[in-house]
């Protein structure tokens, strides 16, 4: 029930990314360039300038075939406890170690047995972006000046399905793809002038950021469109998602990336938060008690019309097994000639149609809520990976219906004076399946008010409370919430990012 | 500038629907079944039961090749004044005649010369829907009982382009298509039980409304979806729009329906308002001073991603002339090899790409605001008609990119106790191009507060004030608003529908 992909394809369990295969393109982040496992000694999360490809690092070959986020600093014993479906101990970074940037809170818990390992992954980094221009010059500065680069803060939650490989790979590499996309924009984003419409062809040519690069407007018939700095960052994130997905397609066999993952990532860059979501994780801001949604979920229900339109325009993608029409339930052969409720790709309402032979095919989109499926297989319609995903007992590929593109929302941190109790909460669906936005807001209020405003551990305590509140306690043959309803048996991962004074409490 | 379709195709001027050609299908509303012109003596707006096809009525052949809504009750002299671009007299139904249902206010004014006639049309009707079941029985009752039928109230604004023919045809026939779609639903909509998933094949079989018609749920894998009564009405409206569009395609030559039209229609049915919009007209509710948007506009900008996706999936629709990529302005040959801002069908942000030869093609979507165009031709992406529309100096059809499907929003009138100052305002883009939602709300407050709450003429006065406020007065070689900005030179049409006590003031 909790699987996004039906059990027929869900038994593939990833064993993490320990292959030594290199990325083919030297410009792309390399799948083996970052330490995948928790056994590494934690290092500064600020990556070194110029380290975008990085030398392959020897990773410890252990008997453990899974990994948890590096920042959890788990010992081998801690890793075993994190992998224990019976105890379901909540994991957070240790109080004693280096805090996450901005004193970000984090907590996670493994599922109740639906998959062998925790298929969620997380990443929290400060990433330095060096301009291509400064690197292609005669000297690479060790102490980059203002115009040669900038940092972005980065948080990512990756919820895997049909194995943890895609989530693990994305958690190590997606921010590097974003960095690559931003390298061309370093000067442009720091220049108050509008972005130039046109750039010379050569990368690294001096003067890229100057408005003199603006090709003079043509177009009597159509004035040129003004493009904002924000929309360049959004475009960079969108293209980074696509490149990440393409890298998974290329390298999936070497890295055993058989499944896919949802991706919810946040960038803080030059005063703004960019929240990018592809999948069914969710982000909300709780500000002075008010809830501001920062994402929406992409599921067979919310994307029904996009999916149906694709099936209608490209019927070959449906094979002979599926119909692009939606029916309230599968049509039975005995109902031929009767009139049944349906809707097509153009409709939001329902109408009756006479049932014909083609309508006996399986509907492309079927089911409701958490049971909604595309091609009777997958319950989430955006994310990374899933390149091998086929319809059960068929060779029909599902990937053409999935989109790797996130929706990106922008929140300007400078437009409001945030207090220490204002937070951005990111959670995988394990949290949101059993917790409403307003319940999260109530927990934010309850937990944060019990800590001093300047206590940096309060955000971890809040993340733990949210995970515990969604997991429940073992009782009556299951994990139960205080109201005796079932808690989430899914993997649950939560980031709590304080908005009051970005970076001020970064240690 | 005001034309939705570039001047190359805008010179086609409709001469109204006076052809005697009959609809081919006896089940469909007939294009000649309603009086098209204002010369008719006004009759009761309540249509007779069973009159869905209607005998062709002889229409007065006059030298006037255009028509205005019947309810304006225009004399030949009045018709000439309504057609006068220089005077631009505001037209409303006469105070002395029969009021529109609910004391609805209406006002319109012709454009300042952009087209020969006023290409807006309007319709306001009370439509009786008789069940197919009651008619297919042995006796047709003259006094239909509760279950044999119901009435809906109907308001429609149709904003034509490239001629007034499509708007004129839609104003006469769209509500009849809606009636046809609702005929199958008469018993179902009046039955408190959920709609049956499946109906017997034979129309008019007794017992259709009974829940015993529910085929027992199958689907261990997927529980059957619950379909609401509302969504059946929405589906009926959606299909009616499609059938209206198909009828225009079939009959366009005989009726000289060369252009197209936006359609904004409202149904009041069984306690709820259904607001259906296909185009760039707009509906808002002003309730206790608060603005509730009841529609959104469909333009090349708001539908950019749908259009680009279609061009990407079906490149043959672009010919060799267009690219599905968007650029901030047209790319020039000398920019080959340079990198220019672009976005594709998946992106909301912008990024740079190296210009290749194919990028020199014209962008499928270009321009901003009122100048935005699909294929450099049309500025509205949903509506009825336009079956003949081609790219200027080309045989490439544009219709595949246009959608005839409305977005339908539902407003439950019973959920709030409305006062006499609460209104639903419908306007063509002539109103909204120069008037914001909040300016309309201010005018609602100003005008209605100057009339007694029970004065039925107050809504017409409000409609007139809105039209006058958007038209302005002739000054400094143009029509000017009080702030000296240009008023709208477009056709302007406005309905004001009072929400306080539906039907109570119907005379």
Interface residues (C-beta under 8 A of the other chain):
Chain A: X181 X184 X195 X197 X198 X199 X200 X201 X215 X217 X218 X219 X221 X222 X223 X224 X225 X226 X227 X230 X231 X232 X233 X234 X235 X236 X237 X238 X239 X242 X309 X310 X313 X314 X328 X329 X330 X332 X335 X337 X338 X339 X340 X341 X343 X346 X347 X348 X349 X350 X351 X352 X354 X366 X367 X368 X371 X373 X376 X403 X405 X407 X408
Chain B: X181 X184 X195 X197 X198 X199 X200 X201 X215 X217 X218 X219 X221 X222 X223 X224 X225 X226 X227 X230 X231 X232 X233 X234 X235 X236 X237 X238 X239 X242 X309 X310 X313 X314 X328 X329 X330 X332 X335 X337 X338 X339 X340 X341 X343 X346 X347 X348 X349 X350 X351 X352 X354 X366 X367 X368 X371 X373 X376 X403 X405 X407 X408
